[in-house]
Amino acid sequence: MDSSPDWAESIRAARQVSGSVTRWEALAAEAEEAPDVVRALVYDGTGGAHLRQHWAGAGPDHLDAAIGWYRRAAAIARDPVATAVFSNLGRALESRYDDRYDDGDLDAAIDAYQQAGADLFLGRALRRRGHSGPDLDRAITLLSSAVEDADDPEPIRELAGALLDRHDTDGNGADLDRAVDLYRTAAATTDPEQLVAGCTGLANALLVRFQERGADDDLDQAIDLYEQVQPDAGDLSATAALARSNLAGALLARRDARGGPGDLDRAISLYDQASRCPDLSPRQHTGIMNNVAAALDDRFHARGALADLDEAVATYTDVVEQTPVTSPDLAGRLNNLAIALRTRHVYTVRLAPRLTDDLRESISRHREALAAGGDTPLRAALLNSLGNGLRTRFDATGDHDELREAITCFEDAVAAAPNDPAYLNNLSTALAALGETALLERAVTASRKAVALTVAGVAEYPRYLLNLANALAELGDRNDDAGLRAEATERYRESGRLALRALPGDALFGAANWSETAGAAQRWTEVVEAYRIGAAATAALVNVQVRRSDKESWLSMAQGIAARGTLALAGLGDARAAAVAAETGRAVLLSEALEVSRIRLERLADAGHGDLVTRYRDAAERTMPSLS
């Protein structure tokens, strides 16, 4: 009588016990003398049991075990079993790559998918390995083939994503438009899960197109789509967290374009909710925390509260510490931290440039980021950021070697990405800082191109206008060119008007530059215009501050603008307005001090200390005349 096991029945029974590693491993031990096809099926099932345990949070040892069992199965598998075995091996290797960022695992996954002939999985993995170049082109070819043969939306979304990747590299508008069309197709589904993924992909693509072309309809559609897929308030799943994070990013884009104050606060709230999701992977969690820090940084620039910037620096620091050294995200996150540290340095020492620990650490982090980034598409951005750090250190030390190294960084960044407005803008400011006439002419050329390449609605546009105005003004004065000076005036005016909508801190910086440049040439009417922009920006910043120290930090910058405004108004014969300008900063501080005192006195009276309030007010009445 044949006592050999009924392998088909044994495998079927093991599959019915979800996640039973023990059952599968016992079956694998029994199958050691079985035919290859049986052993391949059993080893594959054992690998699957371990992989499911890993996905359920049981630990990395299960992932390593899964890969080991899948490899044993792949070594003996033959068609038709081999296709499934190699696909499963590829999935497990991709999972380990997600956890440990070992490029060898991604390469091995690609080899496994090639053995399986799985166009969709192979195309997806190639897309991950190469965000540009031959890998990406091959991924698009494979995914296009997968779309032709598939009935479900997933291959369509993968192809659309690959086209977006290629657009990010070469700026091909046709790829972007095709990606939008494909995502629309993927979103036309009745399956709830596929609908969420399709709507999210379409919204992402529309947001990219808005940022590139500035069409309001694209932005409005993107936000509507993100709103449609928002989860219930109590949903703490990873999918819910990513949905909140996506909407937050779109709200920030709308706030940059239109200046809606509520969008910024809601975005920060959404990011905060998303970061509290317990089901996020470590990579997802640090990614969202990185977004939290960026939004806090944005709010600092919008409202000037140094507490927001301090929290952004602390959050960026935590993100960097939690990012593995092998992670492809490390370079970008180091760069973000370095930029925030440099920003805090600039706002701390803006009236008296000097070296600070923040600036020293910033440049060190920039160099770490450049080393971590290697020879990747991110290198140009990292060079640009290091250049900014070196330029800032030149402002503190006056060392022209620092400035020349900064210019080299900017030139290398522009060579790699000649149509990136940020790199052109920064190259322009560094060239202008050297002060040579020929370099000033190059600075104006680079700055004009930066402005021309930037959509008027994005946050950086007023800054680029300001830097163009500075270069035009200096070159106009150097060459005694009235036409350049007139253009500079118009650029200063436009920059201030736009910055006042959403970035009053930038408007205040611009007003300071304009009033200083025009004041040196005794163009009093322009100085008065700059003063009025500065006064409006100061009021906007002070009105949203809580801490007096924050108010004073902005008022100290405004003081110079008010002094020049006072001189200009006096020069134009408006003595009354000149007197008002001279007292504006002092009056704002005094009114803020009195308001704080009133609130504190009310709290003191409510606490049952009315006698102290009476004594205080009596003393205040006796001393108040000394303030007049």
C-alpha positions, 0 to 999 in steps of 0.5 A: 500500500502506498503510504506517500502523503497526498501533497495536494491535500496537505498543501491545500490544508496548510493554505487554509491556516493563515500565517501558520509558519509552524505548519508550513515548516513541518510540511517542508521537512516532510517534503525533503524527498518529494518531487521537485515540483512538490518541494517548490510549492511547499517551499514557496508556501513556507516563504509566504507564511513567513512573509505574512508574519513580517507584514503583520509586524512579527519582525525582520527575521521572518522576512529573511526566512521568507527570502531564504525559502523562496530562493530554495523554491526558485532553485528547483522550480520549473514552469508553470510554478516558476513564474509565481515563485520568482514573482514572490521572491521579487516581492520579498526582496522589494520588502527588504529593500524598503526596510533596509535600503540595500541596493543589492536587494532591489537588483535581486528583485529585478532579476527575479521579476525578469525570471518570472516575466512579470512586466508589471512588477519588473516595470515598477521595480525598474522605476524605483531603481532608476528615476531617470535614464535607461531603467526608467525608459525600459520601465515605461515600455514594460508598463505600457505593455502591462496596461495593454494586457490588464483590466485593472487600474493598477498598471495604469497608475504605475505607468502614469507614475513612471511618466511623471518621474520622467517628466520630473527629469526632463520636463517633457510636458507631453509626459505630464499630460499623458500621466494626467489622462492615465490617472483619470482613466484609473480613477474611473472605477467603482472599486472603493480601494482602487478609486482612492488610489486613482483619485490620489494619483490624479490629484498628485499629477494635477498638483504637479501641473499646477506648480509648473503651469499655474492653471487654477483649475488644476489646483482646484481639481486636485484639492477637490479630489483629495477632499473626496478621499479624506478618511473619517476622523477616527481612522488611524490607518496608514492609508488615512494618514497618507490621505491627510498628508496629501491634502495638506500639501495641496492646501500649502500650494493653494496658500502659496498661490492665493494667500489663504491664512486658514490653509496653512494652519489646517495643513499643519493640523492635518500633518500632525494628525497623520504623524500620529498614525500607529500603522505607518512604516518607519519610512512613512512616519519620518516622511510625514514628520519631515512635512510637519517640519517644512510646514512649520518652517513655512508658518515661520516665514509667513508670521515670523514666530521664532517658536515655529522655526525652533520646532521645525529645527527640532523636528528635522533633527529628529527625522535625520536621527531616525533615518538609516544611513543607507536610506535614499532619503537621508541626503534630502533630510540632512539638507532640510535640517541644514536650511532650517539651521541657516534660516535661524542663523539669518534671522538671529543675526540679521542686524549684526552678521556674525558666525553662530553655532547654527551656521557652523552646523548648517554648513557641516550638515550641507556637506554631509548631505552632499556626501550622502547624495552621491552622484544622483539627480539630487546632487544639483539641489545639494550643491545649490544648498551648500552654496547658500550656506557658504554665501551666508558665511561670507556675509558673516566673515567677508571671506571672498574664498567662501563666496567663490566656493559658493559661486562654484557650487551654484555654477555646477548646479546650474550646469546640471539643471540650466532651467531651474529658477532657484539655482539661477537666482542664487547664482545671481545673488552670489555673482552680484555680491562680488561687486565686479561690473562684468559679474553684475551683468551676469547676475542680471542675466541669470536673475531675469531668467529665474523670474521668467521661468517662475510662475507668478503664483508660487511663493518664490516669485516675489523673492526672485523679483527682489533679487533681480531688483537688487542686481538691476539697481546696483548695475544701474548705479554702476553704469549710471543707467536710468533705464535699469534703475527704473526697471529695478524700481518696478521690480521692487514695487511688484515684489513687495505687493506680492509678498504682502499677500502671504509672506510679510517677512519677505516683504519686510526684507524687500522693503529694507533693501529697496529703502536702503538702495533708494536712500543712498541715491536720495530717491525719496519718493521710492524710499517712502514707497518702501517704507509704506510696504515695510510698515504694512509688513511690520503690522502683519507680522506683529499682529500675529505674534504672541511673544513680545520677543518675536515682535521686537525681532521684526520691529528691530528690522523695521526700525531702519526702514522707518528711519529712512522713511522719516528722512525721506518724508522730511526731504519731501516736506511732509513733516507730519508724516515724518514724525509719525514714521519716527514714532511708529515702532515705539508706538507699536511696542508700547501698545503691545506692552499695555495690552499684555498688562491689561490682560494680566491685570484682568486675570489677577483681579479674577483670581481675587487680588483686586487690591493689587490691581488698584495699587498697580493702577494708582502707581501707573497713573503717577508714572504715565506722564513720564512716557509722554 
